[in-house]
Amino acid sequence: MNAPPKATSAPEQTGDGSTPFSPAPTRGRKLIRWGVVLGTGLAALALLGTTDSLWSLPPEEASRSVPVWVHTVRVEWEEFYDSQESYLGRVEASRRSEVGFELGGQLLEVLADEGDTVTQGQVIARLDTDRLKARKKEIAALRDQRLARVELARISLEREKNLLGSGATSVQRFDEATYELKRLEASHAEAEAQLDRIVVDIEKSQLRAPFSGIISRRMADEGRVLEAGLPLFELLEMGRLELRAGVSPEMAANVRVGQMLEIRLRDQNLSAPVQRVLPDRDSTTRTVDIICALPPEAQGIRDGDLARIAFTQSIAARGFWLPRTALTQGTRGLWSVLIATREGAPGEGRLERRMVELIHEEGQRVFVRGPLEPGQEVVAEGLHQLVPGQLARLKQP
């Protein structure tokens, strides 16, 4: 017989009802963790409060705080400031022409291509002139025929003149011979004019460059029948380049022909005279175009390059210059600064707030006006760490 199983004793329990081998309650662990986090957060807040306390001190506490070092600048009033404005311009060839034949005809030869440099008067294309040459021969024969008739009429008139002297002919016959000669001479002159026109048309069948420059575009190839006036090439004069820039009407009113302007083109700083100020506005941008002649020393410049043209003008306004870091945003469009009034030990001052108006910005400095006196010291930077009423040690850069 199998022996009955042995009875097992129940595990011992602790005072909180758990066994010695069971894990600690989950809720207790969470409470411990939350306690640690809360304590850490309170400590951090206390530390931040201690660090920021100087920045937000009321005036009576700030007056008792330890002086801090600040950089200051002295106020120097000025009656004018220079305003610099720049406008984007485009480099253009001084002359640009779409070149084509005056006559229509079949394109026989193209003697220049895109990028080629041509000189004034150089033949750059030809039309087929076979029809014109045949017409020229025809008109030349007609001219010779009419010239022969003129010679015959001249002989007849001389004969009638001799007969009229001897009374062998009438005055009417003499007059008829005279006017017949004139008619034939006019007919011969007409044939001569037709022949001259054919010669001109043959010459016009050769397309010549109207000025020296570079072929920028070619619009047709050999064999195409061209209409009269249809462009075949676009020619740019590259010996003289210009800069065209659209500026505000107010700025254009202050620009004079011959005035030298500063131009920034790629990595080159150039000075160029104003050649023309156009009298009308651009219908799209509502700006006024000014045109400057680029100097010959400009290197590697091409038609279509972009450049900036700079203007400097003096504007009458009373104010003073401050670094941009000396200002903080105020209310109603104004800005605030901190000035240091001499107080305490030598080299120390009490900070006071003043509101100023921003007039002009230029890089890292601003031109402002406000209730400040010449020679007063303005805190140049670090305003977010300072409060009015705080005692500071002044240091000028």
Summary of the structure (lengths in Angstrom):
residues: 397
radius of gyration: 49.0
end to end distance: 107.4
largest distance: 191.8
contacts: 1084
relative contact order: 0.18
helix: 28%
strand: 37%
